[in-house]
Amino acid sequence: MPRRTFVTEMTDRRAYEMRQLYGLSYAAIAEQLGMRGESTARVAANRHARRLGLQPLTQPMTETQRQRRQAAGARVARQRWNQPTSTTVTTSPLTTEVASTMLSMQDRTFGIELEFTGRYKHDTANAIAQALGVPHIHSMGYHSLSCETCGRHIPESERYSQWRVERDGSVTQFRGGGEWGGEVVSPVLKLADLPIVEKVLRAMRTPTESMGHGFAATTNRRCGLHIHVFTKDLTKTQRANIVRRWAALDQSVMQTLVAVSRRGNYYCMPMSSQEVDRVAFFLENGNSAALETVTQKYRSLNVLPFKKIGTFEFRLHQGTLNFSKVKNWVTLLLAFVQSMGDEQEATVEGGAVERTERLLDLLVEKTPVTQKLKTFWLNRQQQVSPQLRRQAASTTPIPLEVI
């Protein structure tokens, strides 16, 4: 093959990959590949697509189209998660962006997924309905759209407005003709709704008669507590910063606050450093559609729900029906999201205990949480990771700078 043809094909392939896989603009591609301009980069990428019989790349959106699409997506996500629709501000004659109207911690919404065993799924739904004083709680298959007990189709618009119980492949078993265990999924919540969560947990733990036996929901090593936190109001940089800072503290701090069974657990693995870089890159460039090409669901921080419902899912905590643990974990995560997205440099130094204390001090300083939260998690760390108090503190700083 003549050298010129070979070089051209290699350049075309790189232009195609930079556009399709990494979402770069044609202007950025042209600059990196030394091309004359955007049109040259566009022609090269589409030439590679035709050469391999691939679908030609669509015409790129204009800046105005892209901004309108982002604003529309933000409005839909906020409405779905009961948030006020954001406004826009003009930051320069050529640039319009979603205003940085960051929600307060009290207004930030979240959702809870409580995996359980020890009780039939339908019985659990009935117990929760009775505790909440409602006639019915839907009992459903895994991510199903219809209730198995009332037969009603549940439209997408209602899925985040009511409690439900679902089958979960990692914990559900089939016993005596029924589904044993599952996952209780909350509606969209705020901190003020935590008393309702307490009622649900109490109902799950209270034994009821079923098939002649008294059953109460419990948890085991296979169960997890998953928290979805709304992040659509944040800027692209803030979302990327949260990913980087969570990754920096995942194994050194966060894993010391949860049960040993969650450390190295397949369903909540930490991101690799390469994975963190790629996820942060796509978040900063507003390319949430490409996240599924570089990460997966079973991470301690799962960013894939962001594309559909505007949330980050934190999967690290072990399954629990203890209200104090649920409340303090939710509060910790909301404070983390509230404070760790800023662009200021923060450094957490020392061993795991010192790093934990410094992180909690930062959260107390930057958010409405009190010293009670710090005390709870330091005590919890002592319970689940007692060896840390006996270890000499490391002197290696763990930087959280993101710029």
ABEGO torsion letter per residue (X at the ends): XBAAAAAAAAAAAAAAAAAAAAGBBAAAAAAAAGBABAAAAAAAAAAAAAAAGBBBBBBBBBAAAAAAAAAAAAAAAAAAAGBBBBBBBBABAABBBBBBBBBBAAABBBBBBBBBBGBBAAAAAAAAAAAAGBABBBBBBBGBABBAAAGBBBBAAAAAABBBBBBBAAABBBBGGBBBEEBBBBBBBBAAAAAAAAAAAAAAABBBBBGGBBBBBBBBAABBBBBBBBAAABBAAAAAAAAAAAAAAAAAAAAAABBAAABGBAABBBBBAAAAAAAAAAAAAGBAAAAAAABBABBABBAAAAAAAGBBBBAABBBBABAAAAAAAAAAAAAAAAAAABABBBBBBEBAAAAAAAAAAAAAAABABBAAAAAAAAAAAAAABAAAAABBBBABBBBABAX
